[in-house]
């Protein structure tokens, strides 16, 4: 082989070696998550039959699984945790399936609750009154109403998440179920959407949404007077607590959080019930958007946030998140 051929081969080998080293040092996007399919399969299984054996097997899986988000260094996992939506699903399983189950002993229920606290699931630190539930609370109308309200809320969150999947395919960053701590204050957000046209914080309300997809969800929401919210459904009217204070507090927090990025914060209340008729007679300091109009609203909002700033903001959220 002549000198030129030898030199060419040497250059090729050096380039190949550099490419190999670079691929090891730079984590690939696909390495940040693990396959969540088995987690989804377990959710369905435990929902179909929540008994002691399945719960024990579910706990074994959760310990083995470790969570859907990983951080790697040189190809090795250096950090792994459960995603916010996974923690929300686990909290729902605990309160909706495990706590009321008559097939699971209190000891096993407490064992599962301890595991959830280890994982980082919030609002499960207080021991439920299992004994009272077993004896009589299941028969009380307020307990049934509370259970249905939680199920409706979970269904509403799923409807919103499904719509946000559309934006994710359009290169928006979506952060769901996140608890942020910043400058000594902590706030929880249903969803944070980050795109080239700015930052959107979404608060979800499932007003009038039935817990079961087969049940009627047609209702009317009236907003009038001095921020008075009334829900009308099945011929009955119910006064709702206005979410305005909550929504504006979230905006004030987020405006401080993103101040360095020089971008507006668009705070939006999402009505997750697609069958809800909205009648708004007053102006509010935030947008109220029905879920079927969510993507269109976000797409048509004006703003300008550079791609590097979007990446930096996502990194800052991960740095300050508490779950």
One Martini backbone bead per residue (centre of mass of N, CA, C, O) as a GRO file, in nm:
protein
  323
    1UNK     BB    1   0.096   0.036   0.023
    2UNK     BB    2   0.080   0.350  -0.007
    3UNK     BB    3   0.103   0.652   0.151
    4UNK     BB    4  -0.181   0.759   0.081
    5UNK     BB    5  -0.343   0.511   0.173
    6UNK     BB    6  -0.245   0.513   0.463
    7UNK     BB    7  -0.344   0.799   0.534
    8UNK     BB    8  -0.645   0.754   0.475
    9UNK     BB    9  -0.693   0.528   0.678
   10UNK     BB   10  -0.612   0.692   0.927
   11UNK     BB   11  -0.833   0.908   0.906
   12UNK     BB   12  -1.076   0.716   0.925
   13UNK     BB   13  -1.007   0.603   1.205
   14UNK     BB   14  -1.012   0.871   1.359
   15UNK     BB   15  -1.307   0.949   1.294
   16UNK     BB   16  -1.436   0.696   1.412
   17UNK     BB   17  -1.329   0.739   1.702
   18UNK     BB   18  -1.462   1.015   1.752
   19UNK     BB   19  -1.756   0.922   1.705
   20UNK     BB   20  -1.759   0.715   1.936
   21UNK     BB   21  -1.694   0.907   2.169
   22UNK     BB   22  -1.931   1.107   2.121
   23UNK     BB   23  -2.164   0.897   2.158
   24UNK     BB   24  -2.089   0.847   2.463
   25UNK     BB   25  -2.099   1.151   2.575
   26UNK     BB   26  -2.371   1.196   2.416
   27UNK     BB   27  -2.686   1.203   2.489
   28UNK     BB   28  -2.964   1.061   2.382
   29UNK     BB   29  -3.294   1.114   2.366
   30UNK     BB   30  -3.379   0.807   2.394
   31UNK     BB   31  -3.221   0.787   2.688
   32UNK     BB   32  -3.448   0.949   2.872
   33UNK     BB   33  -3.627   0.696   2.819
   34UNK     BB   34  -3.855   0.446   2.885
   35UNK     BB   35  -4.056   0.188   2.853
   36UNK     BB   36  -4.421   0.225   2.927
   37UNK     BB   37  -4.598  -0.024   2.849
   38UNK     BB   38  -4.600  -0.197   3.110
   39UNK     BB   39  -4.732   0.015   3.287
   40UNK     BB   40  -4.999   0.025   3.127
   41UNK     BB   41  -5.069  -0.276   3.164
   42UNK     BB   42  -5.087  -0.265   3.477
   43UNK     BB   43  -5.313  -0.063   3.499
   44UNK     BB   44  -5.526  -0.245   3.366
   45UNK     BB   45  -5.505  -0.488   3.556
   46UNK     BB   46  -5.569  -0.340   3.830
   47UNK     BB   47  -5.848  -0.236   3.730
   48UNK     BB   48  -5.984  -0.515   3.686
   49UNK     BB   49  -5.802  -0.653   3.945
   50UNK     BB   50  -5.805  -0.560   4.286
   51UNK     BB   51  -5.578  -0.748   4.459
   52UNK     BB   52  -5.337  -0.876   4.650
   53UNK     BB   53  -5.167  -1.016   4.434
   54UNK     BB   54  -5.161  -0.788   4.223
   55UNK     BB   55  -5.038  -0.577   4.413
   56UNK     BB   56  -4.774  -0.724   4.469
   57UNK     BB   57  -4.685  -0.743   4.171
   58UNK     BB   58  -4.692  -0.438   4.120
   59UNK     BB   59  -4.471  -0.364   4.324
   60UNK     BB   60  -4.247  -0.529   4.196
   61UNK     BB   61  -4.252  -0.377   3.930
   62UNK     BB   62  -4.193  -0.087   4.034
   63UNK     BB   63  -3.910  -0.156   4.145
   64UNK     BB   64  -3.800  -0.254   3.868
   65UNK     BB   65  -3.867  -0.008   3.687
   66UNK     BB   66  -3.827   0.310   3.830
   67UNK     BB   67  -3.921   0.463   3.570
   68UNK     BB   68  -3.955   0.682   3.270
   69UNK     BB   69  -3.693   0.839   3.374
   70UNK     BB   70  -3.361   0.905   3.245
   71UNK     BB   71  -3.008   0.937   3.327
   72UNK     BB   72  -2.709   0.952   3.137
   73UNK     BB   73  -2.358   0.825   3.156
   74UNK     BB   74  -2.189   0.665   2.937
   75UNK     BB   75  -2.465   0.474   2.918
   76UNK     BB   76  -2.532   0.516   3.219
   77UNK     BB   77  -2.738   0.508   3.486
   78UNK     BB   78  -2.777   0.795   3.726
   79UNK     BB   79  -3.097   0.843   3.681
   80UNK     BB   80  -3.428   0.760   3.825
   81UNK     BB   81  -3.782   0.827   3.750
   82UNK     BB   82  -4.096   0.927   3.785
   83UNK     BB   83  -4.339   1.048   3.626
   84UNK     BB   84  -4.590   1.262   3.674
   85UNK     BB   85  -4.815   1.083   3.544
   86UNK     BB   86  -4.744   0.828   3.706
   87UNK     BB   87  -4.803   0.943   3.986
   88UNK     BB   88  -5.098   1.011   3.926
   89UNK     BB   89  -5.186   0.720   3.867
   90UNK     BB   90  -5.106   0.601   4.146
   91UNK     BB   91  -5.294   0.777   4.314
   92UNK     BB   92  -5.554   0.679   4.179
   93UNK     BB   93  -5.524   0.379   4.250
   94UNK     BB   94  -5.526   0.412   4.552
   95UNK     BB   95  -5.805   0.574   4.595
   96UNK     BB   96  -5.995   0.406   4.382
   97UNK     BB   97  -5.894   0.093   4.447
   98UNK     BB   98  -5.746   0.023   4.716
   99UNK     BB   99  -5.901   0.157   4.951
  100UNK     BB  100  -6.202   0.025   4.875
  101UNK     BB  101  -6.102  -0.255   4.895
  102UNK     BB  102  -6.211  -0.587   5.015
  103UNK     BB  103  -5.945  -0.771   4.913
  104UNK     BB  104  -5.768  -0.577   5.098
  105UNK     BB  105  -5.566  -0.521   5.336
  106UNK     BB  106  -5.448  -0.280   5.537
  107UNK     BB  107  -5.151  -0.366   5.530
  108UNK     BB  108  -5.129  -0.362   5.215
  109UNK     BB  109  -5.212  -0.069   5.178
  110UNK     BB  110  -4.974   0.050   5.343
  111UNK     BB  111  -4.749  -0.067   5.171
  112UNK     BB  112  -4.824   0.089   4.915
  113UNK     BB  113  -4.807   0.375   5.035
  114UNK     BB  114  -4.503   0.362   5.103
  115UNK     BB  115  -4.407   0.329   4.812
  116UNK     BB  116  -4.521   0.598   4.704
  117UNK     BB  117  -4.343   0.778   4.886
  118UNK     BB  118  -4.073   0.678   4.770
  119UNK     BB  119  -4.138   0.773   4.472
  120UNK     BB  120  -4.310   1.073   4.514
  121UNK     BB  121  -4.595   1.077   4.594
  122UNK     BB  122  -4.843   1.294   4.652
  123UNK     BB  123  -5.084   1.299   4.902
  124UNK     BB  124  -5.007   1.008   5.093
  125UNK     BB  125  -4.918   1.067   5.404
  126UNK     BB  126  -5.210   1.014   5.486
  127UNK     BB  127  -5.401   0.807   5.659
  128UNK     BB  128  -5.659   0.642   5.586
  129UNK     BB  129  -5.999   0.549   5.674
  130UNK     BB  130  -6.050   0.233   5.641
  131UNK     BB  131  -6.252   0.148   5.857
  132UNK     BB  132  -6.476   0.349   5.784
  133UNK     BB  133  -6.511   0.256   5.498
  134UNK     BB  134  -6.582  -0.042   5.556
  135UNK     BB  135  -6.837   0.026   5.735
  136UNK     BB  136  -6.985   0.322   5.590
  137UNK     BB  137  -6.877   0.534   5.373
  138UNK     BB  138  -6.966   0.391   5.104
  139UNK     BB  139  -7.285   0.475   5.171
  140UNK     BB  140  -7.224   0.766   5.123
  141UNK     BB  141  -7.290   1.026   4.922
  142UNK     BB  142  -7.025   1.194   4.953
  143UNK     BB  143  -6.833   0.962   4.867
  144UNK     BB  144  -6.944   0.916   4.588
  145UNK     BB  145  -6.900   1.206   4.491
  146UNK     BB  146  -6.594   1.214   4.535
  147UNK     BB  147  -6.520   0.978   4.354
  148UNK     BB  148  -6.647   1.096   4.094
  149UNK     BB  149  -6.476   1.353   4.088
  150UNK     BB  150  -6.202   1.214   4.054
  151UNK     BB  151  -6.273   1.060   3.797
  152UNK     BB  152  -6.338   1.311   3.632
  153UNK     BB  153  -6.061   1.443   3.659
  154UNK     BB  154  -5.900   1.213   3.524
  155UNK     BB  155  -6.052   1.225   3.258
  156UNK     BB  156  -5.985   1.520   3.192
  157UNK     BB  157  -5.677   1.486   3.182
  158UNK     BB  158  -5.677   1.289   2.944
  159UNK     BB  159  -5.805   1.474   2.737
  160UNK     BB  160  -5.580   1.686   2.746
  161UNK     BB  161  -5.338   1.503   2.681
  162UNK     BB  162  -5.438   1.414   2.402
  163UNK     BB  163  -5.423   1.703   2.281
  164UNK     BB  164  -5.115   1.755   2.344
  165UNK     BB  165  -4.999   1.545   2.148
  166UNK     BB  166  -5.027   1.723   1.901
  167UNK     BB  167  -4.816   1.940   1.991
  168UNK     BB  168  -4.574   1.753   2.022
  169UNK     BB  169  -4.560   1.699   1.705
  170UNK     BB  170  -4.501   2.037   1.686
  171UNK     BB  171  -4.255   2.100   1.899
  172UNK     BB  172  -4.367   2.095   2.173
  173UNK     BB  173  -4.335   2.140   2.511
  174UNK     BB  174  -4.439   1.899   2.768
  175UNK     BB  175  -4.547   1.960   3.111
  176UNK     BB  176  -4.670   1.733   3.360
  177UNK     BB  177  -4.738   1.732   3.686
  178UNK     BB  178  -4.582   1.984   3.825
  179UNK     BB  179  -4.348   2.068   4.090
  180UNK     BB  180  -4.244   2.390   4.197
  181UNK     BB  181  -3.937   2.544   4.325
  182UNK     BB  182  -3.918   2.907   4.404
  183UNK     BB  183  -3.817   3.131   4.612
  184UNK     BB  184  -3.977   2.960   4.852
  185UNK     BB  185  -4.189   2.849   4.639
  186UNK     BB  186  -4.486   2.648   4.571
  187UNK     BB  187  -4.604   2.489   4.260
  188UNK     BB  188  -4.879   2.354   4.076
  189UNK     BB  189  -4.901   2.193   3.748
  190UNK     BB  190  -5.066   2.049   3.501
  191UNK     BB  191  -4.949   2.240   3.254
  192UNK     BB  192  -4.661   2.296   3.035
  193UNK     BB  193  -4.617   2.509   2.750
  194UNK     BB  194  -4.353   2.508   2.493
  195UNK     BB  195  -4.285   2.756   2.240
  196UNK     BB  196  -4.222   2.984   1.991
  197UNK     BB  197  -4.490   3.149   2.128
  198UNK     BB  198  -4.428   3.044   2.427
  199UNK     BB  199  -4.598   3.037   2.744
  200UNK     BB  200  -4.808   2.776   2.898
  201UNK     BB  201  -5.059   2.761   3.153
  202UNK     BB  202  -5.253   2.480   3.271
  203UNK     BB  203  -5.586   2.457   3.394
  204UNK     BB  204  -5.795   2.195   3.502
  205UNK     BB  205  -6.152   2.147   3.436
  206UNK     BB  206  -6.443   1.909   3.499
  207UNK     BB  207  -6.710   2.041   3.441
  208UNK     BB  208  -6.973   1.804   3.415
  209UNK     BB  209  -6.806   1.551   3.407
  210UNK     BB  210  -6.829   1.231   3.373
  211UNK     BB  211  -6.685   0.936   3.493
  212UNK     BB  212  -6.842   0.815   3.249
  213UNK     BB  213  -6.853   0.779   2.906
  214UNK     BB  214  -7.170   0.679   2.910
  215UNK     BB  215  -7.234   0.941   3.037
  216UNK     BB  216  -7.378   1.240   3.081
  217UNK     BB  217  -7.213   1.580   3.005
  218UNK     BB  218  -7.430   1.782   2.986
  219UNK     BB  219  -7.369   2.139   3.025
  220UNK     BB  220  -7.358   2.459   3.215
  221UNK     BB  221  -7.156   2.759   3.213
  222UNK     BB  222  -7.164   3.042   3.438
  223UNK     BB  223  -7.017   3.374   3.400
  224UNK     BB  224  -7.061   3.632   3.650
  225UNK     BB  225  -7.041   3.922   3.786
  226UNK     BB  226  -6.828   3.858   4.072
  227UNK     BB  227  -6.703   3.590   3.987
  228UNK     BB  228  -6.947   3.386   3.907
  229UNK     BB  229  -7.004   3.028   3.936
  230UNK     BB  230  -7.227   2.818   3.732
  231UNK     BB  231  -7.374   2.493   3.738
  232UNK     BB  232  -7.567   2.318   3.486
  233UNK     BB  233  -7.745   2.003   3.564
  234UNK     BB  234  -8.017   1.822   3.544
  235UNK     BB  235  -8.185   2.088   3.654
  236UNK     BB  236  -7.931   2.186   3.819
  237UNK     BB  237  -7.769   2.406   4.055
  238UNK     BB  238  -7.413   2.510   4.104
  239UNK     BB  239  -7.184   2.650   4.308
  240UNK     BB  240  -6.866   2.766   4.233
  241UNK     BB  241  -6.539   2.789   4.271
  242UNK     BB  242  -6.327   3.016   4.195
  243UNK     BB  243  -6.011   3.000   4.001
  244UNK     BB  244  -5.865   3.278   3.993
  245UNK     BB  245  -5.660   3.279   4.224
  246UNK     BB  246  -5.501   3.032   4.127
  247UNK     BB  247  -5.425   3.129   3.839
  248UNK     BB  248  -5.277   3.398   3.920
  249UNK     BB  249  -5.064   3.265   4.103
  250UNK     BB  250  -4.931   3.102   3.878
  251UNK     BB  251  -4.846   3.342   3.703
  252UNK     BB  252  -4.668   3.493   3.904
  253UNK     BB  253  -4.466   3.266   3.935
  254UNK     BB  254  -4.389   3.225   3.628
  255UNK     BB  255  -4.285   3.511   3.572
  256UNK     BB  256  -4.039   3.477   3.759
  257UNK     BB  257  -3.922   3.214   3.632
  258UNK     BB  258  -3.906   3.361   3.315
  259UNK     BB  259  -3.767   3.644   3.315
  260UNK     BB  260  -3.490   3.586   3.155
  261UNK     BB  261  -3.662   3.522   2.869
  262UNK     BB  262  -3.856   3.743   2.770
  263UNK     BB  263  -4.163   3.626   2.826
  264UNK     BB  264  -4.476   3.538   2.805
  265UNK     BB  265  -4.762   3.448   3.008
  266UNK     BB  266  -5.010   3.198   2.941
  267UNK     BB  267  -5.309   3.172   3.110
  268UNK     BB  268  -5.517   2.867   3.128
  269UNK     BB  269  -5.848   2.755   3.128
  270UNK     BB  270  -5.955   2.419   3.109
  271UNK     BB  271  -6.233   2.266   2.958
  272UNK     BB  272  -6.272   1.912   2.960
  273UNK     BB  273  -6.570   1.936   2.866
  274UNK     BB  274  -6.705   1.893   2.548
  275UNK     BB  275  -7.028   1.929   2.662
  276UNK     BB  276  -6.981   2.222   2.740
  277UNK     BB  277  -7.154   2.521   2.803
  278UNK     BB  278  -7.046   2.855   2.748
  279UNK     BB  279  -7.113   3.153   2.966
  280UNK     BB  280  -6.954   3.471   2.931
  281UNK     BB  281  -7.013   3.801   3.102
  282UNK     BB  282  -6.706   3.842   3.169
  283UNK     BB  283  -6.395   3.967   3.240
  284UNK     BB  284  -6.077   3.817   3.241
  285UNK     BB  285  -5.721   3.763   3.334
  286UNK     BB  286  -5.798   3.509   3.155
  287UNK     BB  287  -5.832   3.216   2.986
  288UNK     BB  288  -6.121   3.038   2.851
  289UNK     BB  289  -6.093   2.697   2.735
  290UNK     BB  290  -6.189   2.461   2.530
  291UNK     BB  291  -6.055   2.163   2.450
  292UNK     BB  292  -6.129   2.173   2.134
  293UNK     BB  293  -5.954   2.471   2.130
  294UNK     BB  294  -5.659   2.450   2.231
  295UNK     BB  295  -5.463   2.424   1.987
  296UNK     BB  296  -5.560   2.674   1.836
  297UNK     BB  297  -5.494   2.881   2.052
  298UNK     BB  298  -5.189   2.830   2.071
  299UNK     BB  299  -5.110   2.868   1.771
  300UNK     BB  300  -5.249   3.182   1.765
  301UNK     BB  301  -5.038   3.278   1.956
  302UNK     BB  302  -4.836   3.533   2.021
  303UNK     BB  303  -4.472   3.497   1.986
  304UNK     BB  304  -4.113   3.478   2.117
  305UNK     BB  305  -3.904   3.177   2.133
  306UNK     BB  306  -3.620   3.054   2.139
  307UNK     BB  307  -3.484   2.748   2.122
  308UNK     BB  308  -3.267   2.780   2.345
  309UNK     BB  309  -3.472   2.887   2.556
  310UNK     BB  310  -3.645   2.637   2.565
  311UNK     BB  311  -3.428   2.446   2.668
  312UNK     BB  312  -3.356   2.611   2.923
  313UNK     BB  313  -3.639   2.596   3.052
  314UNK     BB  314  -3.660   2.293   3.079
  315UNK     BB  315  -3.408   2.269   3.257
  316UNK     BB  316  -3.517   2.447   3.489
  317UNK     BB  317  -3.757   2.272   3.560
  318UNK     BB  318  -3.591   2.017   3.633
  319UNK     BB  319  -3.430   2.161   3.863
  320UNK     BB  320  -3.716   2.260   4.032
  321UNK     BB  321  -3.839   2.002   4.066
  322UNK     BB  322  -4.032   1.780   4.311
  323UNK     BB  323  -4.125   1.511   4.102
   0.00000   0.00000   0.00000
